[in-house]
Amino acid sequence: MARAAGETVDTASSPELIKAVPLRHPGRWIAAAIILLLAALFVYGAATNDNYQWSTYRSYLFDQRIARGAWNTLQLTFWAMILGVVLGVVLAVMRLSPNPVLKATAWVYLWLFRGTPVYVQLTFWGLFASIYPRLDFGIPFVQQYSHWNIQSLQAYFFFAALGLGLNEAAYMAEIVRAGITSVNEGQTEAATALGMGWGMTMRRVILPQAMRVIIPPTGNEVISMLKTTSLVTAVPYSFDLYTRSRDISAETFNPIPMLIVASIWYLFFTSILMIGQYFLEKRFARGVGDRQPDRKVATEADPPASPGQGGV
């Protein structure tokens, strides 16, 4: 409603301030107190329970055999992931290829290695020397120039890393394929219009944007691979962290402290990997999700009315 003629505006008066009261959440404090109480009771009960054999745990935590097993576990994880990532990229490109032969070959590989348990695959690799005791090189059905005696190699570490890497490649292929397909096709069209080839487009346009989608599940796969190395006893490779702790527990007849020792080492490695994954995700997610709408234009376009102007 417009003001009457001659009516003055009282600029000295101001609206009453709102007394905001913060919203209280007593349920959160009660839940936190209950959780802390239960955690404290568990820690106290475990610390005073002689069945945990804490003295044995302390004596074997940095044992030379345990440290060597931890190093072997890291090497298995590294080489298996290198093979898995490289072969996974190749399989992802084959899946996205218009060539039906390459696409079908990649699909069969994924079907086979994702459809069978990794422990069964490692068992087959452990029996590889029994199935193929000798590999012949030459012209098939005509003449063999040389042969390779597999049984004399005793390459259990190689077969363990190979089995883990081939299995991991089937999962990395789907992760890489999902990352590549998440990039808008307009990016490829724009790069082609600028004269970029397929390799340059993938290296400078597609992959940098796809890494934001690829990095998180790849980090999870690395952490999962670190723990999956405990299955290499099927090869049999007996120098990883879990197998070393199990062998020591068989000697001391104390499995519980040795399981705790192995768990602490696994937790230490996974914690480092999780920190590295966090910073990688933060790096490749730069510029995503931090854009805010520009409110300055609207503010300048509609300046506030002065007290002297008409109002309601």
VOVEXGU-437856 format. One record per residue (C-alpha): residue in three letters; x, y, z. Coordinates in steps of 0.02 Angstrom, whole numbers. Layout:
<pts>
PT  code       x       y       z
PT   ALA       X       Y       Z
...
</pts>
This chain:
<pts>
PT  code       x       y       z
PT   MET       0       0       0
PT   ALA      72     171     -50
PT   ARG     110     301      83
PT   ALA      -6     451     103
PT   ALA      53     619      40
PT   GLY     166     709     162
PT   GLU     200     553     266
PT   THR     380     545     326
PT   VAL     485     390     347
PT   ASP     557     357     519
PT   THR     735     308     476
PT   ALA     789     304     659
PT   SER     681     156     702
PT   SER     748     -18     658
PT   PRO     666    -189     661
PT   GLU     686    -294     816
PT   LEU     833    -412     810
PT   ILE     794    -597     799
PT   LYS     861    -696     944
PT   ALA     923    -854     859
PT   VAL     941   -1006     971
PT   PRO    1056   -1143     905
PT   LEU     970   -1309     875
PT   ARG    1023   -1436    1005
PT   HIS    1054   -1620     968
PT   PRO    1055   -1715    1133
PT   GLY    1039   -1881    1040
PT   ARG    1209   -1858     959
PT   TRP    1295   -1831    1127
PT   ILE    1209   -1981    1202
PT   ALA    1257   -2092    1055
PT   ALA    1438   -2030    1061
PT   ALA    1448   -2063    1247
PT   ILE    1381   -2240    1226
PT   ILE    1504   -2278    1084
PT   LEU    1651   -2209    1183
PT   LEU    1600   -2310    1335
PT   LEU    1587   -2471    1235
PT   ALA    1754   -2437    1150
PT   ALA    1839   -2404    1317
PT   LEU    1767   -2564    1390
PT   PHE    1827   -2665    1240
PT   VAL    2004   -2591    1248
PT   TYR    2014   -2621    1436
PT   GLY    1949   -2799    1418
PT   ALA    2073   -2838    1278
PT   ALA    2219   -2760    1372
PT   THR    2185   -2863    1529
PT   ASN    2146   -3025    1437
PT   ASP    2294   -3144    1448
PT   ASN    2230   -3247    1302
PT   TYR    2288   -3112    1181
PT   GLN    2469   -3147    1229
PT   TRP    2525   -2965    1218
PT   SER    2703   -3010    1265
PT   THR    2715   -3125    1113
PT   TYR    2638   -2988    1006
PT   ARG    2770   -2862    1059
PT   SER    2914   -2982    1032
PT   TYR    2862   -3028     853
PT   LEU    2793   -2861     791
PT   PHE    2960   -2811     713
PT   ASP    3029   -2984     690
PT   GLN    3145   -3002     540
PT   ARG    3036   -3135     460
PT   ILE    2880   -3027     479
PT   ALA    2969   -2875     407
PT   ARG    3031   -2977     259
PT   GLY    2857   -3046     230
PT   ALA    2786   -2869     233
PT   TRP    2913   -2815     102
PT   ASN    2870   -2963      -9
PT   THR    2685   -2920       9
PT   LEU    2720   -2743     -51
PT   GLN    2817   -2809    -200
PT   LEU    2676   -2928    -246
PT   THR    2551   -2786    -235
PT   PHE    2658   -2670    -341
PT   TRP    2694   -2791    -484
PT   ALA    2518   -2863    -486
PT   MET    2442   -2688    -497
PT   ILE    2564   -2634    -634
PT   LEU    2513   -2785    -738
PT   GLY    2330   -2761    -695
PT   VAL    2326   -2576    -741
PT   VAL    2422   -2594    -904
PT   LEU    2323   -2745    -963
PT   GLY    2162   -2666    -899
PT   VAL    2189   -2512   -1008
PT   VAL    2219   -2624   -1160
PT   LEU    2061   -2724   -1123
PT   ALA    1960   -2565   -1098
PT   VAL    2015   -2499   -1268
PT   MET    1971   -2668   -1344
PT   ARG    1798   -2660   -1265
PT   LEU    1771   -2487   -1340
PT   SER    1842   -2535   -1509
PT   PRO    1723   -2549   -1658
PT   ASN    1815   -2709   -1706
PT   PRO    1698   -2852   -1657
PT   VAL    1843   -2976   -1639
PT   LEU    1935   -2867   -1513
PT   LYS    1774   -2828   -1422
PT   ALA    1727   -3012   -1409
PT   THR    1902   -3062   -1353
PT   ALA    1900   -2934   -1213
PT   TRP    1726   -2988   -1160
PT   VAL    1778   -3171   -1149
PT   TYR    1931   -3123   -1045
PT   LEU    1824   -3025    -923
PT   TRP    1695   -3164    -916
PT   LEU    1827   -3294    -874
PT   PHE    1930   -3200    -745
PT   ARG    1785   -3114    -658
PT   GLY    1680   -3271    -656
PT   THR    1804   -3385    -565
PT   PRO    1874   -3363    -389
PT   VAL    2047   -3289    -377
PT   TYR    2102   -3430    -261
PT   VAL    2058   -3558    -395
PT   GLN    2155   -3457    -525
PT   LEU    2307   -3449    -412
PT   THR    2296   -3637    -384
PT   PHE    2301   -3665    -572
PT   TRP    2455   -3553    -585
PT   GLY    2536   -3654    -447
PT   LEU    2505   -3810    -551
PT   PHE    2565   -3729    -712
PT   ALA    2733   -3818    -702
PT   SER    2644   -3985    -685
PT   ILE    2527   -3951    -831
PT   TYR    2663   -3880    -943
PT   PRO    2829   -3948    -879
PT   ARG    2920   -3888   -1035
PT   LEU    2887   -3749   -1161
PT   ASP    2955   -3777   -1336
PT   PHE    3001   -3634   -1453
PT   GLY    3009   -3654   -1641
PT   ILE    2899   -3690   -1791
PT   PRO    2740   -3782   -1736
PT   PHE    2730   -3963   -1795
PT   VAL    2895   -3943   -1890
PT   GLN    3047   -3908   -1783
PT   GLN    3084   -3845   -1607
PT   TYR    3240   -3741   -1587
PT   SER    3243   -3727   -1397
PT   HIS    3142   -3773   -1245
PT   TRP    3113   -3700   -1073
PT   ASN    3104   -3816    -922
PT   ILE    2970   -3738    -813
PT   GLN    2988   -3859    -668
PT   SER    3169   -3809    -640
PT   LEU    3129   -3624    -620
PT   GLN    3040   -3627    -450
PT   ALA    2967   -3457    -497
PT   TYR    2830   -3451    -366
PT   PHE    2842   -3263    -343
PT   PHE    2824   -3237    -531
PT   PHE    2672   -3350    -543
PT   ALA    2593   -3268    -390
PT   ALA    2613   -3093    -461
PT   LEU    2557   -3152    -633
PT   GLY    2400   -3235    -565
PT   LEU    2352   -3084    -461
PT   GLY    2388   -2963    -604
PT   LEU    2288   -3059    -734
PT   ASN    2139   -3067    -616
PT   GLU    2153   -2882    -574
PT   ALA    2159   -2833    -758
PT   ALA    1979   -2892    -781
PT   TYR    1919   -2770    -648
PT   MET    2032   -2627    -701
PT   ALA    1966   -2642    -879
PT   GLU    1791   -2600    -821
PT   ILE    1854   -2458    -711
PT   VAL    1951   -2379    -855
PT   ARG    1807   -2406    -976
PT   ALA    1687   -2319    -856
PT   GLY    1807   -2173    -837
PT   ILE    1830   -2150   -1025
PT   THR    1644   -2161   -1062
PT   SER    1606   -2034    -925
PT   VAL    1689   -1897   -1030
PT   ASN    1568   -1806   -1143
PT   GLU    1585   -1852   -1327
PT   GLY    1590   -1667   -1368
PT   GLN    1766   -1662   -1294
PT   THR    1825   -1787   -1424
PT   GLU    1736   -1695   -1564
PT   ALA    1813   -1529   -1510
PT   ALA    1988   -1607   -1503
PT   THR    1963   -1681   -1676
PT   ALA    1907   -1512   -1742
PT   LEU    2068   -1437   -1674
PT   GLY    2169   -1565   -1773
PT   MET    2218   -1679   -1630
PT   GLY    2248   -1862   -1665
PT   TRP    2175   -2006   -1564
PT   GLY    2330   -2025   -1456
PT   MET    2344   -1840   -1416
PT   THR    2158   -1829   -1383
PT   MET    2167   -1973   -1258
PT   ARG    2324   -1904   -1174
PT   ARG    2277   -1721   -1161
PT   VAL    2087   -1718   -1162
PT   ILE    2003   -1882   -1117
PT   LEU    2117   -1962    -988
PT   PRO    2145   -1806    -879
PT   GLN    1956   -1790    -861
PT   ALA    1929   -1977    -843
PT   MET    2055   -1990    -701
PT   ARG    1931   -1907    -586
PT   VAL    1820   -2060    -608
PT   ILE    1961   -2188    -621
PT   ILE    2065   -2141    -467
PT   PRO    1941   -2182    -325
PT   PRO    1901   -2362    -378
PT   THR    2083   -2391    -426
PT   GLY    2137   -2342    -252
PT   ASN    2012   -2464    -181
PT   GLU    2082   -2599    -296
PT   VAL    2259   -2567    -234
PT   ILE    2203   -2585     -53
PT   SER    2106   -2741     -98
PT   MET    2257   -2813    -190
PT   LEU    2366   -2786     -37
PT   LYS    2249   -2898      63
PT   THR    2221   -3022     -78
PT   THR    2406   -3065     -75
PT   SER    2367   -3171      77
PT   LEU    2295   -3300     -45
PT   VAL    2459   -3333    -135
PT   THR    2485   -3488     -28
PT   ALA    2385   -3574    -166
PT   VAL    2531   -3551    -289
PT   PRO    2616   -3598    -166
PT   TYR    2715   -3444    -117
PT   SER    2753   -3444      69
PT   PHE    2852   -3284      97
PT   ASP    2713   -3154     107
PT   LEU    2660   -3068     268
PT   TYR    2513   -3178     312
PT   THR    2602   -3342     276
PT   ARG    2754   -3290     378
PT   SER    2644   -3248     528
PT   ARG    2551   -3411     508
PT   ASP    2714   -3509     503
PT   ILE    2775   -3424     662
PT   SER    2609   -3460     748
PT   ALA    2631   -3644     703
PT   GLU    2800   -3641     789
PT   THR    2745   -3548     946
PT   PHE    2568   -3621     956
PT   ASN    2503   -3442     980
PT   PRO    2397   -3398     828
PT   ILE    2305   -3251     907
PT   PRO    2454   -3133     935
PT   MET    2525   -3174     763
PT   LEU    2358   -3132     682
PT   ILE    2361   -2966     773
PT   VAL    2539   -2935     713
PT   ALA    2489   -2967     531
PT   SER    2334   -2858     551
PT   ILE    2436   -2712     619
PT   TRP    2554   -2719     470
PT   TYR    2408   -2727     348
PT   LEU    2324   -2580     435
PT   PHE    2485   -2481     425
PT   PHE    2503   -2508     238
PT   THR    2320   -2477     200
PT   SER    2323   -2315     301
PT   ILE    2467   -2249     194
PT   LEU    2377   -2301      35
PT   MET    2216   -2216      91
PT   ILE    2310   -2054     125
PT   GLY    2391   -2061     -47
PT   GLN    2222   -2098    -127
PT   TYR    2147   -1946     -40
PT   PHE    2277   -1826    -109
PT   LEU    2266   -1902    -283
PT   GLU    2077   -1882    -284
PT   LYS    2096   -1703    -223
PT   ARG    2220   -1664    -362
PT   PHE    2118   -1735    -505
PT   ALA    1956   -1660    -438
PT   ARG    2019   -1482    -447
PT   GLY    1894   -1362    -524
PT   VAL    1748   -1482    -500
PT   GLY    1609   -1439    -380
PT   ASP    1683   -1272    -321
PT   ARG    1594   -1160    -444
PT   GLN    1460   -1049    -365
PT   PRO    1327    -949    -457
PT   ASP    1375    -771    -494
PT   ARG    1263    -665    -385
PT   LYS    1358    -503    -415
PT   VAL    1272    -468    -582
PT   ALA    1099    -481    -507
PT   THR    1149    -368    -362
PT   GLU    1216    -233    -477
PT   ALA    1067    -247    -596
PT   ASP     940    -225    -457
PT   PRO    1010     -99    -331
PT   PRO     912     -81    -167
PT   ALA     784      57    -158
PT   SER     833     213     -62
PT   PRO     730     264      91
PT   GLY     661     413      -3
PT   GLN     579     308    -138
PT   GLY     404     245    -130
PT   GLY     372      81     -43
PT   VAL     234     -31      16
</pts>
